[in-house]
Amino acid sequence: MAYNYDNQNIFAKILRGEIPNNTVYESEHALAFRDIQPQAPTHVLVIPKGPYVSFDHFAADATDAEIIGYIRAISEVCKAEGVTLTQGEGFRMISNAGAHGVQEVPHLHVHILGGRNMGRMIARAD
Ligand code: DGP
């Protein structure tokens, strides 16, 4: 089954400039902006500009240039937020995918969370 990208998802609207966002970083292949419901002092979402639903979709179908641009954008965001291991105390990067990943917005995004100790990786919800 092919990946199915919904052009009406909220991050597609942000990329088209239809909804405002608090931009942290932008490049040819990526946009980073602050999460509307921050879970930590640093909570930035980094998205590729191309129409990819999830990390597995992106990893399978994106061009090499898109992949390099996206990964480098994550580096720039970590540097700008002061959470790299060379500057700060580190961060957590999360990318939820699909139903079991409890993904709310179906456009690939990684959450960069930092500025405090993030605790154990997963707290069981059941
Ligand atoms: P996820 O469960 O990984 O799909 O998380 C989606 C995140 O997106 C969630 O933390 C809230 C955030 N979010 C949802 N709508 C908006 C929006 O319109 N603007 C911004 N900046 N963040 C949003």
Backbone and ligand atoms as CSV (ligand in chain L), in Angstrom:
chain,resi,resn,atom,element,x,y,z
A,1,MET,N,N,0.841,-1.201,0.000
A,1,MET,CA,C,0.000,0.000,0.000
A,1,MET,C,C,0.883,1.259,0.000
A,2,ALA,N,N,0.524,2.220,-0.814
A,2,ALA,CA,C,1.339,3.442,-0.922
A,2,ALA,C,C,1.049,4.385,0.250
A,3,TYR,N,N,2.006,5.236,0.528
A,3,TYR,CA,C,1.790,6.282,1.532
A,3,TYR,C,C,0.789,7.281,0.964
A,4,ASN,N,N,-0.067,7.791,1.832
A,4,ASN,CA,C,-1.129,8.698,1.400
A,4,ASN,C,C,-0.986,10.030,2.141
A,5,TYR,N,N,-0.528,11.056,1.436
A,5,TYR,CA,C,-0.294,12.369,2.054
A,5,TYR,C,C,-1.527,13.252,1.902
A,6,ASP,N,N,-1.982,13.834,3.013
A,6,ASP,CA,C,-3.152,14.721,3.024
A,6,ASP,C,C,-2.692,16.178,2.946
A,7,ASN,N,N,-2.939,16.815,1.796
A,7,ASN,CA,C,-2.520,18.206,1.580
A,7,ASN,C,C,-3.177,19.212,2.514
A,8,GLN,N,N,-4.222,18.786,3.195
A,8,GLN,CA,C,-4.953,19.709,4.076
A,8,GLN,C,C,-4.498,19.620,5.529
A,9,ASN,N,N,-3.459,18.819,5.811
A,9,ASN,CA,C,-3.007,18.746,7.210
A,9,ASN,C,C,-2.432,20.093,7.640
A,10,ILE,N,N,-2.415,20.300,8.952
A,10,ILE,CA,C,-2.104,21.633,9.477
A,10,ILE,C,C,-0.674,22.087,9.142
A,11,PHE,N,N,0.269,21.148,9.052
A,11,PHE,CA,C,1.639,21.561,8.728
A,11,PHE,C,C,1.775,21.891,7.243
A,12,ALA,N,N,0.979,21.258,6.393
A,12,ALA,CA,C,0.948,21.655,4.979
A,12,ALA,C,C,0.437,23.092,4.871
A,13,LYS,N,N,-0.549,23.431,5.694
A,13,LYS,CA,C,-1.088,24.799,5.682
A,13,LYS,C,C,-0.046,25.788,6.201
A,14,ILE,N,N,0.719,25.385,7.203
A,14,ILE,CA,C,1.807,26.247,7.700
A,14,ILE,C,C,2.839,26.455,6.595
A,15,LEU,N,N,3.199,25.383,5.885
A,15,LEU,CA,C,4.191,25.503,4.798
A,15,LEU,C,C,3.686,26.420,3.683
A,16,ARG,N,N,2.388,26.420,3.440
A,16,ARG,CA,C,1.820,27.282,2.391
A,16,ARG,C,C,1.597,28.713,2.885
A,17,GLY,N,N,1.874,28.950,4.184
A,17,GLY,CA,C,1.694,30.292,4.741
A,17,GLY,C,C,0.245,30.607,5.070
A,18,GLU,N,N,-0.604,29.587,5.126
A,18,GLU,CA,C,-2.027,29.816,5.405
A,18,GLU,C,C,-2.298,29.944,6.903
A,19,ILE,N,N,-1.376,29.417,7.707
A,19,ILE,CA,C,-1.489,29.481,9.170
A,19,ILE,C,C,-0.152,30.004,9.685
A,20,PRO,N,N,-0.178,30.964,10.638
A,20,PRO,CA,C,1.085,31.504,11.138
A,20,PRO,C,C,1.835,30.496,12.009
A,21,ASN,N,N,3.127,30.716,12.142
A,21,ASN,CA,C,3.919,29.867,13.026
A,21,ASN,C,C,5.063,30.689,13.580
A,22,ASN,N,N,5.648,30.185,14.649
A,22,ASN,CA,C,6.769,30.851,15.300
A,22,ASN,C,C,8.057,30.181,14.797
A,23,THR,N,N,8.562,30.676,13.661
A,23,THR,CA,C,9.690,30.023,12.987
A,23,THR,C,C,10.990,30.185,13.772
A,24,VAL,N,N,11.704,29.076,13.900
A,24,VAL,CA,C,13.018,29.054,14.538
A,24,VAL,C,C,14.117,28.995,13.477
A,25,TYR,N,N,13.830,28.274,12.379
A,25,TYR,CA,C,14.842,28.047,11.340
A,25,TYR,C,C,14.130,27.665,10.052
A,26,GLU,N,N,14.677,28.136,8.931
A,26,GLU,CA,C,14.124,27.736,7.633
A,26,GLU,C,C,15.256,27.587,6.633
A,27,SER,N,N,15.136,26.569,5.778
A,27,SER,CA,C,16.111,26.367,4.703
A,27,SER,C,C,15.348,25.864,3.486
A,28,GLU,N,N,16.078,25.515,2.440
A,28,GLU,CA,C,15.437,25.036,1.202
A,28,GLU,C,C,14.553,23.808,1.475
A,29,HIS,N,N,15.005,22.934,2.348
A,29,HIS,CA,C,14.330,21.652,2.529
A,29,HIS,C,C,13.594,21.491,3.847
A,30,ALA,N,N,13.695,22.463,4.745
A,30,ALA,CA,C,13.116,22.253,6.080
A,30,ALA,C,C,12.603,23.543,6.692
A,31,LEU,N,N,11.637,23.380,7.596
A,31,LEU,CA,C,11.122,24.493,8.397
A,31,LEU,C,C,11.048,24.008,9.838
A,32,ALA,N,N,11.445,24.872,10.767
A,32,ALA,CA,C,11.348,24.529,12.191
A,32,ALA,C,C,10.604,25.642,12.908
A,33,PHE,N,N,9.687,25.249,13.779
A,33,PHE,CA,C,8.875,26.235,14.503
A,33,PHE,C,C,8.512,25.687,15.875
A,34,ARG,N,N,8.109,26.571,16.770
A,34,ARG,CA,C,7.810,26.154,18.140
A,34,ARG,C,C,6.464,25.435,18.208
A,35,ASP,N,N,6.449,24.365,19.003
A,35,ASP,CA,C,5.210,23.616,19.204
A,35,ASP,C,C,4.197,24.513,19.916
A,36,ILE,N,N,2.955,24.401,19.486
A,36,ILE,CA,C,1.889,25.234,20.048
A,36,ILE,C,C,1.560,24.836,21.489
A,37,GLN,N,N,1.899,23.604,21.860
A,37,GLN,CA,C,1.668,23.124,23.237
A,37,GLN,C,C,3.001,22.616,23.794
A,38,PRO,N,N,3.910,23.521,24.154
A,38,PRO,CA,C,5.259,23.076,24.548
A,38,PRO,C,C,5.266,22.198,25.790
A,39,GLN,N,N,6.065,21.121,25.703
A,39,GLN,CA,C,6.189,20.166,26.809
A,39,GLN,C,C,7.501,20.355,27.569
A,40,ALA,N,N,8.310,21.309,27.143
A,40,ALA,CA,C,9.622,21.540,27.758
A,40,ALA,C,C,10.054,22.954,27.385
A,41,PRO,N,N,11.053,23.522,28.079
A,41,PRO,CA,C,11.506,24.881,27.744
A,41,PRO,C,C,11.871,25.025,26.264
A,42,THR,N,N,12.534,24.014,25.714
A,42,THR,CA,C,12.717,23.949,24.257
A,42,THR,C,C,11.785,22.882,23.724
A,43,HIS,N,N,10.895,23.268,22.826
A,43,HIS,CA,C,10.039,22.281,22.138
A,43,HIS,C,C,9.805,22.806,20.730
A,44,VAL,N,N,10.652,22.328,19.836
A,44,VAL,CA,C,10.622,22.781,18.442
A,44,VAL,C,C,10.266,21.603,17.550
A,45,LEU,N,N,9.436,21.858,16.552
A,45,LEU,CA,C,9.085,20.854,15.545
A,45,LEU,C,C,9.887,21.155,14.282
A,46,VAL,N,N,10.521,20.137,13.741
A,46,VAL,CA,C,11.288,20.305,12.494
A,46,VAL,C,C,10.608,19.451,11.432
A,47,ILE,N,N,10.233,20.098,10.324
A,47,ILE,CA,C,9.515,19.371,9.263
A,47,ILE,C,C,10.245,19.537,7.930
A,48,PRO,N,N,10.180,18.509,7.091
A,48,PRO,CA,C,10.685,18.681,5.727
A,48,PRO,C,C,9.650,19.464,4.921
A,49,LYS,N,N,10.090,20.134,3.870
A,49,LYS,CA,C,9.137,20.896,3.050
A,49,LYS,C,C,8.363,19.998,2.076
A,50,GLY,N,N,8.883,18.816,1.815
A,50,GLY,CA,C,8.212,17.901,0.900
A,50,GLY,C,C,7.040,17.181,1.573
A,51,PRO,N,N,6.165,16.567,0.750
A,51,PRO,CA,C,4.939,15.944,1.243
A,51,PRO,C,C,5.160,14.516,1.752
A,52,TYR,N,N,5.691,14.410,2.957
A,52,TYR,CA,C,5.955,13.096,3.550
A,52,TYR,C,C,5.166,12.946,4.841
A,53,VAL,N,N,4.516,11.817,4.987
A,53,VAL,CA,C,3.641,11.577,6.135
A,53,VAL,C,C,4.438,11.317,7.406
A,54,SER,N,N,5.508,10.574,7.283
A,54,SER,CA,C,6.175,10.031,8.469
A,54,SER,C,C,7.645,9.792,8.151
A,55,PHE,N,N,8.399,9.432,9.179
A,55,PHE,CA,C,9.836,9.243,8.966
A,55,PHE,C,C,10.098,8.084,8.012
A,56,ASP,N,N,9.335,7.013,8.119
A,56,ASP,CA,C,9.556,5.871,7.226
A,56,ASP,C,C,9.232,6.233,5.776
A,57,HIS,N,N,8.191,7.056,5.580
A,57,HIS,CA,C,7.860,7.532,4.237
A,57,HIS,C,C,9.019,8.360,3.675
A,58,PHE,N,N,9.496,9.292,4.490
A,58,PHE,CA,C,10.605,10.174,4.081
A,58,PHE,C,C,11.863,9.368,3.784
A,59,ALA,N,N,12.191,8.456,4.677
A,59,ALA,CA,C,13.415,7.661,4.517
A,59,ALA,C,C,13.364,6.823,3.250
A,60,ALA,N,N,12.148,6.384,2.869
A,60,ALA,CA,C,12.008,5.549,1.675
A,60,ALA,C,C,12.003,6.372,0.389
A,61,ASP,N,N,11.340,7.529,0.396
A,61,ASP,CA,C,11.023,8.216,-0.866
A,61,ASP,C,C,11.700,9.569,-1.085
A,62,ALA,N,N,12.236,10.194,-0.062
A,62,ALA,CA,C,12.842,11.521,-0.235
A,62,ALA,C,C,14.131,11.406,-1.042
A,63,THR,N,N,14.479,12.498,-1.712
A,63,THR,CA,C,15.759,12.529,-2.433
A,63,THR,C,C,16.906,12.649,-1.432
A,64,ASP,N,N,18.113,12.335,-1.895
A,64,ASP,CA,C,19.286,12.477,-1.025
A,64,ASP,C,C,19.411,13.933,-0.547
A,65,ALA,N,N,19.155,14.883,-1.445
A,65,ALA,CA,C,19.277,16.301,-1.074
A,65,ALA,C,C,18.265,16.667,0.016
A,66,GLU,N,N,17.045,16.140,-0.097
A,66,GLU,CA,C,16.033,16.421,0.930
A,66,GLU,C,C,16.449,15.825,2.279
A,67,ILE,N,N,16.984,14.606,2.229
A,67,ILE,CA,C,17.377,13.939,3.480
A,67,ILE,C,C,18.529,14.686,4.138
A,68,ILE,N,N,19.525,15.053,3.348
A,68,ILE,CA,C,20.660,15.793,3.911
A,68,ILE,C,C,20.183,17.140,4.454
A,69,GLY,N,N,19.343,17.827,3.668
A,69,GLY,CA,C,18.851,19.138,4.093
A,69,GLY,C,C,18.064,19.062,5.383
A,70,TYR,N,N,17.275,18.028,5.508
A,70,TYR,CA,C,16.437,17.868,6.711
A,70,TYR,C,C,17.300,17.556,7.935
A,71,ILE,N,N,18.204,16.616,7.793
A,71,ILE,CA,C,19.042,16.230,8.938
A,71,ILE,C,C,19.934,17.410,9.366
A,72,ARG,N,N,20.464,18.124,8.393
A,72,ARG,CA,C,21.276,19.308,8.728
A,72,ARG,C,C,20.426,20.379,9.413
A,73,ALA,N,N,19.176,20.506,9.026
A,73,ALA,CA,C,18.285,21.474,9.669
A,73,ALA,C,C,18.107,21.124,11.143
A,74,ILE,N,N,17.992,19.831,11.437
A,74,ILE,CA,C,17.868,19.410,12.837
A,74,ILE,C,C,19.107,19.846,13.613
A,75,SER,N,N,20.264,19.710,12.998
A,75,SER,CA,C,21.504,20.164,13.642
A,75,SER,C,C,21.456,21.664,13.908
A,76,GLU,N,N,21.008,22.423,12.918
A,76,GLU,CA,C,20.960,23.890,13.085
A,76,GLU,C,C,19.999,24.284,14.201
A,77,VAL,N,N,18.873,23.593,14.285
A,77,VAL,CA,C,17.897,23.889,15.345
A,77,VAL,C,C,18.501,23.579,16.713
A,78,CYS,N,N,19.145,22.443,16.841
A,78,CYS,CA,C,19.761,22.078,18.134
A,78,CYS,C,C,20.805,23.112,18.535
A,79,LYS,N,N,21.570,23.580,17.560
A,79,LYS,CA,C,22.574,24.610,17.854
A,79,LYS,C,C,21.891,25.915,18.266
A,80,ALA,N,N,20.884,26.310,17.507
A,80,ALA,CA,C,20.190,27.581,17.794
A,80,ALA,C,C,19.528,27.558,19.171
A,81,GLU,N,N,19.074,26.375,19.592
A,81,GLU,CA,C,18.401,26.246,20.896
A,81,GLU,C,C,19.392,25.994,22.028
A,82,GLY,N,N,20.670,25.787,21.673
A,82,GLY,CA,C,21.699,25.586,22.694
A,82,GLY,C,C,21.609,24.248,23.412
A,83,VAL,N,N,21.110,23.227,22.711
A,83,VAL,CA,C,20.936,21.926,23.382
A,83,VAL,C,C,21.908,20.854,22.884
A,84,THR,N,N,22.814,21.217,21.976
A,84,THR,CA,C,23.775,20.209,21.511
A,84,THR,C,C,24.675,19.788,22.675
A,85,LEU,N,N,25.339,18.664,22.510
A,85,LEU,CA,C,26.237,18.197,23.571
A,85,LEU,C,C,27.489,19.048,23.677
A,86,THR,N,N,27.764,19.840,22.639
A,86,THR,CA,C,28.916,20.743,22.724
A,86,THR,C,C,28.560,22.022,23.468
A,87,GLN,N,N,27.278,22.356,23.530
A,87,GLN,CA,C,26.864,23.613,24.161
A,87,GLN,C,C,26.112,23.393,25.465
A,88,GLY,N,N,25.271,22.372,25.476
A,88,GLY,CA,C,24.299,22.248,26.560
A,88,GLY,C,C,24.235,20.852,27.130
A,89,GLU,N,N,23.053,20.508,27.644
A,89,GLU,CA,C,22.879,19.259,28.381
A,89,GLU,C,C,22.141,18.207,27.562
A,90,GLY,N,N,21.955,18.479,26.277
A,90,GLY,CA,C,21.323,17.474,25.429
A,90,GLY,C,C,19.834,17.706,25.230
A,91,PHE,N,N,19.205,16.742,24.608
A,91,PHE,CA,C,17.807,16.900,24.188
A,91,PHE,C,C,17.225,15.519,23.911
A,92,ARG,N,N,15.914,15.496,23.710
A,92,ARG,CA,C,15.246,14.279,23.222
A,92,ARG,C,C,14.632,14.600,21.877
A,93,MET,N,N,14.750,13.657,20.937
A,93,MET,CA,C,14.135,13.813,19.614
A,93,MET,C,C,13.127,12.690,19.436
A,94,ILE,N,N,11.899,13.064,19.121
A,94,ILE,CA,C,10.814,12.088,18.984
A,94,ILE,C,C,10.131,12.308,17.644
A,95,SER,N,N,9.795,11.213,16.967
A,95,SER,CA,C,8.961,11.324,15.776
A,95,SER,C,C,7.876,10.253,15.837
A,96,ASN,N,N,6.665,10.693,16.062
A,96,ASN,CA,C,5.532,9.771,16.150
A,96,ASN,C,C,5.034,9.440,14.747
A,97,ALA,N,N,4.643,8.182,14.543
A,97,ALA,CA,C,4.156,7.768,13.220
A,97,ALA,C,C,2.923,6.889,13.360
A,98,GLY,N,N,1.853,7.331,12.711
A,98,GLY,CA,C,0.661,6.497,12.602
A,98,GLY,C,C,-0.083,6.278,13.905
A,99,ALA,N,N,-0.980,5.309,13.869
A,99,ALA,CA,C,-1.895,5.078,14.992
A,99,ALA,C,C,-1.155,4.630,16.245
A,100,HIS,N,N,-0.274,3.656,16.117
A,100,HIS,CA,C,0.425,3.169,17.309
A,100,HIS,C,C,1.442,4.173,17.826
A,101,GLY,N,N,1.957,5.022,16.942
A,101,GLY,CA,C,2.863,6.092,17.366
A,101,GLY,C,C,2.116,7.297,17.921
A,102,VAL,N,N,0.796,7.255,17.817
A,102,VAL,CA,C,-0.090,8.350,18.252
A,102,VAL,C,C,0.353,9.665,17.606
A,103,GLN,N,N,0.376,9.628,16.267
A,103,GLN,CA,C,0.725,10.817,15.477
A,103,GLN,C,C,-0.530,11.642,15.252
A,104,GLU,N,N,-0.461,12.908,15.639
A,104,GLU,CA,C,-1.625,13.793,15.514
A,104,GLU,C,C,-1.657,14.465,14.140
A,105,VAL,N,N,-0.502,14.947,13.688
A,105,VAL,CA,C,-0.440,15.686,12.416
A,105,VAL,C,C,0.296,14.819,11.384
A,106,PRO,N,N,-0.375,14.481,10.266
A,106,PRO,CA,C,0.217,13.533,9.306
A,106,PRO,C,C,1.160,14.164,8.281
A,107,HIS,N,N,2.095,14.957,8.795
A,107,HIS,CA,C,3.228,15.461,8.000
A,107,HIS,C,C,4.451,15.218,8.879
A,108,LEU,N,N,5.471,14.550,8.326
A,108,LEU,CA,C,6.643,14.224,9.138
A,108,LEU,C,C,7.123,15.402,9.976
A,109,HIS,N,N,7.318,15.150,11.244
A,109,HIS,CA,C,7.952,16.137,12.118
A,109,HIS,C,C,8.736,15.412,13.187
A,110,VAL,N,N,9.867,15.990,13.569
A,110,VAL,CA,C,10.529,15.537,14.785
A,110,VAL,C,C,10.316,16.617,15.837
A,111,HIS,N,N,10.088,16.160,17.048
A,111,HIS,CA,C,10.024,17.054,18.207
A,111,HIS,C,C,11.442,17.126,18.787
A,112,ILE,N,N,11.965,18.330,18.969
A,112,ILE,CA,C,13.218,18.527,19.688
A,112,ILE,C,C,12.849,19.110,21.048
A,113,LEU,N,N,13.112,18.316,22.085
A,113,LEU,CA,C,12.711,18.690,23.441
A,113,LEU,C,C,13.952,18.822,24.315
A,114,GLY,N,N,14.045,19.927,25.038
A,114,GLY,CA,C,15.211,20.107,25.890
A,114,GLY,C,C,15.005,21.241,26.873
A,115,GLY,N,N,16.091,21.593,27.538
A,115,GLY,CA,C,16.020,22.663,28.528
A,115,GLY,C,C,15.685,22.157,29.908
A,116,ARG,N,N,15.382,20.867,30.017
A,116,ARG,CA,C,15.205,20.219,31.318
A,116,ARG,C,C,15.461,18.733,31.127
A,117,ASN,N,N,15.652,18.019,32.230
A,117,ASN,CA,C,15.782,16.567,32.141
A,117,ASN,C,C,14.434,16.000,31.696
A,118,MET,N,N,14.434,15.207,30.638
A,118,MET,CA,C,13.183,14.743,30.047
A,118,MET,C,C,12.630,13.476,30.704
A,119,GLY,N,N,13.332,12.951,31.702
A,119,GLY,CA,C,12.827,11.766,32.394
A,119,GLY,C,C,12.998,10.514,31.557
A,120,ARG,N,N,12.402,9.424,31.995
A,120,ARG,CA,C,12.533,8.179,31.260
A,120,ARG,C,C,11.847,8.296,29.909
A,121,MET,N,N,12.260,7.461,28.974
A,121,MET,CA,C,11.832,7.652,27.596
A,121,MET,C,C,10.332,7.464,27.410
A,122,ILE,N,N,9.779,6.416,27.969
A,122,ILE,CA,C,8.364,6.128,27.731
A,122,ILE,C,C,7.672,5.851,29.055
A,123,ALA,N,N,6.566,6.580,29.275
A,123,ALA,CA,C,5.713,6.284,30.417
A,123,ALA,C,C,4.499,5.544,29.873
A,124,ARG,N,N,4.206,4.396,30.403
A,124,ARG,CA,C,3.071,3.629,29.897
A,124,ARG,C,C,1.770,4.373,30.181
A,125,ALA,N,N,0.907,4.409,29.187
A,125,ALA,CA,C,-0.369,5.088,29.350
A,125,ALA,C,C,-1.462,4.102,29.764
A,126,ASP,N,N,-1.117,2.810,29.827
A,126,ASP,CA,C,-2.155,1.831,30.181
A,126,ASP,C,C,-1.755,1.040,31.420
L,1,DGP,P1,P,2.319,14.513,17.056
L,1,DGP,O1,O,1.484,13.796,18.086
L,1,DGP,O2,O,3.731,14.021,17.089
L,1,DGP,O3,O,1.701,14.473,15.682
L,1,DGP,O4,O,2.375,16.023,17.550
L,1,DGP,C1,C,1.872,17.108,16.843
L,1,DGP,C2,C,2.320,18.367,17.564
L,1,DGP,O5,O,1.960,19.458,16.766
L,1,DGP,C3,C,1.671,18.578,18.930
L,1,DGP,O6,O,2.703,18.619,19.924
L,1,DGP,C4,C,0.985,19.935,18.830
L,1,DGP,C5,C,1.586,20.541,17.602
L,1,DGP,N1,N,0.674,21.361,16.814
L,1,DGP,C6,C,-0.565,21.010,16.380
L,1,DGP,N2,N,-1.106,21.999,15.668
L,1,DGP,C7,C,-0.180,22.993,15.641
L,1,DGP,C8,C,-0.148,24.293,15.061
L,1,DGP,O7,O,-1.082,24.755,14.407
L,1,DGP,N3,N,0.970,25.040,15.261
L,1,DGP,C9,C,2.046,24.566,15.975
L,1,DGP,N4,N,3.099,25.369,16.117
L,1,DGP,N5,N,2.049,23.349,16.537
L,1,DGP,C10,C,0.949,22.588,16.372
